[in-house]
Amino acid sequence: MKRLLTLLVFLALAGYLAFKGGVWWLADQRLSEADQAVDDIGVIDPGSIRSGLEGSLTLIDGHYEDFRLSQPVRIGRLSFEVGSPVALVNALLDPSSLPSQWRLRGEKLSMALDDALFRNWVTATDEAEAPVLFAPVCGPDHRQQLGSGDLLRLGVLGLAGEVLIRQEPESLYAEITTIETGSVEIDWPGARLNPLDPEAVLTSSTQPMTVTIRDGGLMRRISAYCSREAGLETADWTRTVMDSFRMALAARGFTPSDQLIALYRQWLTEGGELGLELSPGQPLWGVPVGAAEPFVTYNGSRVPDVYLSAADPEPEAVPTEAMEPIVDGAGPGQAGWQLAETDNAAELTGQTVRVTLANGNVVEGRLAGINDDRMEVVRLVGGGEVAYPIAIRLIETFEVWRRSQNP
């Protein structure tokens, strides 16, 4: 009997060690494959790997560094639970064989904010993009939009919180909860998440998803800060943001209903809880074009008459320079734009210049100064001056306005 007990203890210990070692090795292989899959945009450091007999795999003190961002995402604890050790081993052997029920929880997630959170090569693109829909004006130049630097000045030094993804047999639930910037919840009946093809989740269900957004008091702080930065009263600033919203929709061929504008204004200045019923498989994610049944709730109450109407896109304003004849520089004794070298730009300080960036944007104004890597162009806006720092490496052409010296 004693030998039998000893044998059973030995087998149990050997099985335990084999399970722990096997799970560690399989997890390390899957994580290496994930790192290789994203090696063109980032690097995954999983930290230490742990497992439990209840069918859990846990990563401790890892981080993900995305090359497009200036700050890494730090992960204090990331737990994957499938309910049994056999299901865990099967999922690691073949990720497509996930059971119908599992959970992924991330705790102590954080990312510090930076004045320039997105790398320059991300923001400098040659592609023409439609105006951003939800980007509050946040500066004396009404083209200035809320950015990570503004959040820093608001006292939001970083993003920190938890993430939960829960797959049930009949639905998919996801939740992001942050300390200072609110939360987002998604409940999607019939949806399934495949880790080998995450984008396929968008076509995995024909039922609408419910998205709930809570601002945690952030919107009031943003509206107070941005209206102050724009030098406007809150009502005037809100009107400016609504005008930008209408223009962005018009560029996409739509006009908003009056109730949609009123709801956006209310959310912008007061925040609260906003609920949306969206259908990813439909055009505009199911946002109605024309009057329809309410699909939005605000603080728990349904809001009627929120919809879009089809409209012809508004043509972009044509710059005055585009209406003038195209000539190679100015004629003898005439004033006009003349190409110049950025290497000699310091000699042009104080003169009117025009800078064309690699992404097609044009900045025209007075050259205020230049150093090794950037120049500063000052423009008159609303009776005041706004300085635009421009990275020299992003400049496509540099021109100065002056009379031709040719006889």
N, C-alpha and C positions, 0 to 999 in steps of 0.2 A: 504493500500500500504506500509505503514511504517513497519507494522508487517511482511509483506512478504519479504521486503528487509532485515529486521533483521533476519528472519528465514533463508534466503539464505546465509547471511554472517555467521551465526552460523553453518550451514551445511558445508559451504566451509571450515571454520576453523576446524571443527571437522574432515572433510575428510582429510584435510592437516595433522593434528596431527596424525590421524589414519595411513595415508600413511607413515609418518616419523617414527612413532613408530613400525609399522609392518615391514618396510624395515630394521630398526635397529635390531629387534629381529630375523628376518629371516637370515640376514647377519651374526649375531653373532652365530646362529646355524650352518650355512654352514662353517664358519671359525673354529668353534670348531671341526667339523667333519674333516676338512682338517688337523688340528693340530693332531688329533688322528691318522690320516692316515700316518703321517710322524713321529710319536712319537718315532720310533726306530732309526731314523737317525737325528732328529732335533726338534726344537721348533719354533712355529710361534707366534709372538706377533703382532697382527694387528694394534695396536695403536688405535686412535679414529676413529669412523665410522660416515660418513656423507652421505647424499643422496640429490638428486635434482629432481624436478618435470619433468625435461627433460629426465629422465630415466637414471640417473647416480648414481653410488655408489663409494664413495671415502674413502680410508684409509689414515690417516695422521700420520706420525712419527711412523711407525712400524719397525720391524726388523725380520729377520730369522736367527737363529743360528743353523748351521749344525754341528753335533758332529764330523764330519770328518775334519772340518776346524778349525783353531785356531782363526779366526776372523769372526764376524757376518756380514751379509749383511744388511745394514741400508736402509730403504725405506722412503724417505721424503714425497712422495705422489704417491699413486697408484689409478688410476681412471678406472672404468669399465662402459662403456656406451653402451646402447642397443637401444636408440632412443625414448622410451616412458615409462611412469611409469607402464603401464600394462605389457609390455614386461619384465621390470625389476622384478616385483613381480612374474611373471610366471617363470622367470629364477631362482629366489631364491627358489621358491617352488619346482621346478623340474629342476635341472641344465642340464638335457638332452634335455630340450625344448628350448634351445637357439635359437633366431631368426637367419635368414640367414646372417644377417649383425650386427656386434658388434665390439667394440674396447677396448683394454686394454692398458693403457699407464702408465709407471712407470717413475717418475721424481725424481731427486736428489737421485739417487741410489749410494751407495758407499760401498766399503769394503777396509779396511786397509790391507796392505801386511805385512807379517811376514817372518823372515828367514826360519822358518819351518811352512809353511802355512798348509800343510797336517799333520794330527796327525800321530804319529809313528805307531799306530796299523793299519793305512790305508796303509802306505808304506811297512810295514813288512808283506808280504804275503807268504804263503807256495806254491802258485801256480806258475808254471813256465810260464813266460810271454815272448812273442816275443819282440825283441828290438823295442824301440820307433822309429817311422818313422821320425817325424819332431822334433828333439831335438838337437839343435846346441851344439857342444862341447864348453865348457866354463870353462876351467881350464887346468893346466899343465898335469893332468892325463886325457887322451882323453876319459875316461869313465864318466868324470864329465859333466853334462848337465845343460843347462840354467834352473835356478830355481827362485823362488820368492826372495831369498836373493840377486841374481844378479840384479834383477829389482830394488830392494831397493838401491843397490850401484850405479845403473844407475840414480838414482834420481826419480824413479817412486815409490812414497810412498804408492800408493793405486790405486784402480780402481774406477772411478766415471763417471756417465753418465746417459743415458736414455734408456728405452726399449719401443718398440711399437709393439703390435700384432694387426693386423687388419684383421678380417674375412669378406670377401666379398662373395656374392652369387656364384661367379665364381672362386674365388682364395683365398689363404691365404698369407698374407704378414707379415714379421717379421723383425725388425731392432734393432740392439744394437749399440749405439753410445757412445763412451767414449772420455774423454778429451785428454788423452795423448797416448792412445794405439790403436787408429783407430776405425774402425767400421765394422760391418757385416750386410748384407742385404740378405733376402731370399724372393723370389717371386715364389709361387708354384701354378700354375693353377690347379683347380679341387680339391684341398686339403681342408679338414675340420678338425678342432680341437675340440675334445670332452673333456671337462674338467674332466669327470668321467673316461676317459681312454686315457690319453695323448699319449701313445705309439701307439694307433691305427691310429694316423695321418700318420704314415709311410706307411700304406697300403691304405690310403684313396684316393689316386690318382695314376694313371698310367702314368701321364705326367711328364716330367722332371722338376726339380726345378732349378732356377737360383740363385746361391750364389755369392755375390759380396763382396770381402774383400779389405778394404783399411787400410794400416798400419799407416797412420798419421806420417810418418817419423821415426817410431820406429825401423824398420829393420836396417837402417844405424847405429843407435846408438848401437844396439845389436851386429852387425858385428864388429864395431870398438872396443867395450868393450870386447867381447869374444875372439877376436884374440889377444888382448893385454894380457888378462888373461891366454891364452894358450901359450903365449910367441912365437907367430908365426906372420909372415907377413900375411896380409889379404888374399893374393892369396893362401898361404900354408894352412891357416886355413880353407878357403873355400873348398880346395881339401880334407882336412880331414873330413869335414862335409859331402861332397859328398860320400866319401868312407863309412862312417857310414850309410848313406841313402841306398847305394847299398847293404850293408850287411843286413840291416833290411828288405829290399825287398826280398833278397835272402832267408832269413829265412822263408818268407811267400810263396816262390816258384815263384818269379817274378824277372825280370830284367828290368830296365828302359830304355827307348829310349834315344838316345843322346840329342834330343831336350827337353825331360823332365828334364834331368840333367841341361841343359843350362838354362831352364826356372827357375828351383829351385835356381840355382846359382845367376841368375839375381835378383830374388825376395829377396833372402837372403841378398844381398849386397846393393840393390837400393830401395827395397820396391815398392810402387806404388799401382795400382788397379788391382786386380786379379779376373777374373770372371770364374765361373765353371758351367757347366750344368750337374747336377747329377740326378740319378734315384734311390731313396732309395729301390724300390722294386726289383732291379736287383742285381746280384752279383757285388761286389766291387762298389756298388752305381753307376753303369753304366760307370765306368772308363774303357775304351777299352783295351782289351788284343789283341794285334795285331794292325796293321795300320787301322785307321778309320777316319771318318770325324772329323774335329777339334771340341773339346768341351771346350776349354780354350781360354779366351781372356786375354791379358795383356795390360793395359792402353788403352782399347778400341779396340785393334786389335786382330784378331783371330790368334792363334799360331798353325801351322800345325805340324803333326808328333809327337804329345805328346801322348804316350801310354805305356803300359806294355807288356812284352813278358813272356810267361810261361817258367819256368826253374825249375830244381830239386833243392830243398832246400839244402844249403851247410851244411854239418855236422859240429857240434860244435867241436872246437879243444879239444882234450883229454888231460887233465893235465898229467904232467909227473908222478905224484904220482899214477894216476890210472893205469899206465903200470907196476907198481911194485907189487910184491906178497903182498897179504893182510896178515898181521901178527898182533898179539896182542902185540903192543908195540915193543920195540927193544930187541934183544937177549942180553945175558950177554956180556958186554963190547962193544956192538955195539951202534952206534948213530941212533936215529930214533925219531918219534913223540910219545910223551907220554902224556896221559891225565893229566890235572892239575885242581885244583880248583880255581875259580876266587877269592875266599876269600883270597887266599895266593898269588895272582898275583903280588902284590907289590914287593915281594921278587925276582920276575923274571924280573924286570925292566932291560932293556938292552939286554935281550936274544931274540932269534928268536922264535916267537910264530905263531900259526895258530888258527884262530877263525872261527868257522862255525856258521852262524846265523840261526834263526828259518825259514827264507825264503829260505835257501839252499845256500846263498852266502857265499863265503870263502874269508877271508882276511888273508894274510900271510906277516909277516914283523917283524920289531924290536919293542918290547914293550917299548914305550917312557914314559908312566906314567899311573896312574890309580887313580880315586877317588871313592866316594861312589856310583855314578851312571853311570860312563862311563870310558872306557879305551881308550888310544890313541896308534894306531899301525902305524909305519912309514915304508913306502915302497920306494925303489929306482925306479924312473921313469924318463927315458930320461936323465940320468946323475944327476938328482936332487932328493930330498926327498919330498914325499907327506905324510902328516899326515892324518889318518882316525880316527875320533872320533866315538866310537862304544858304544851304550847303553848296559850296562851289562845285563839288563833284556831281551834283544833280543838274547843273546848268547845261542846257543844250546850245543856246545862243545868247550872247551878251551884246546889247546895242546901246549907243549913246545918241542923244538928240543934239545935233549941232549943224552948223553950216559947212558945206563942202569947201575944202581948201583948194580944190582944183581950179585952175584958171579957166 
